[in-house]
Amino acid sequence: MIPAKYDSLKIENIVASGAVADSINLAEVAARVSSCELNTKRFPGAVLRMDEPKIASLIFSSGKVVLTGIRNEEALKTGLDRIIRELKKAGVETYETPRIAVTNIVCSYDIGRNINLNKLVITLNLENIEYEPEQFPGLVYRLGDPKIVALLFSSGKIILTGGKNLEDIRRGLDLLEQKLANVL
């Protein structure tokens, strides 16, 4: 049974995206920002990597950005502020308020006991499950509401993805607790 408190719930990655400007001259930014890489033959955007907080951001000429590697909301704010500062230093006219939103949170969780995945496949609704142990050692379980995908492993480890906030993730875990209660 999953404990009421989510002690082992850990954010592994937050992805946020949105617009920071109407347009961005990527060549200019790459030339002026030392931690920015641009190779348009390989990728249509620039990659700006930060060490503190450790975030990678994809910057596109449309003014849109994608930030990944974020571990918490504070890192998102700090990283976004730094990206805006770097873009302004490179001559980009950014929005006063960037239009950035979290698009995906990936969390890990440990229920603290093994899971019999074969038994789980038989017990749960097959429409929402993908389990091919010859291809991948985990069971993929798609929840409808909240729209979360859970990867369950026989070790009791679970990866949850698709949530836009921690409340979605916790609701997904609550739903999983109900489904797993009969199997564990």
Secondary structure, DSSP 4 states (H G I P E B T S, - for coil): ---SS-TT-EEEEEEEEEEEES---HHHHHHH-TTEEE-TTT-SSEEEEEETTEEEEEE-TTSEEEEEEE-SHHHHHHHHHHHHHHHHHTT--EEEEEEEEEEEEEEEEE-SS---HHHHHHHS-GGGEE--TTT-SSEEEE-SSS--EEEE-TTSEEEEEEESSHHHHHHHHHHHHHHHHTT-
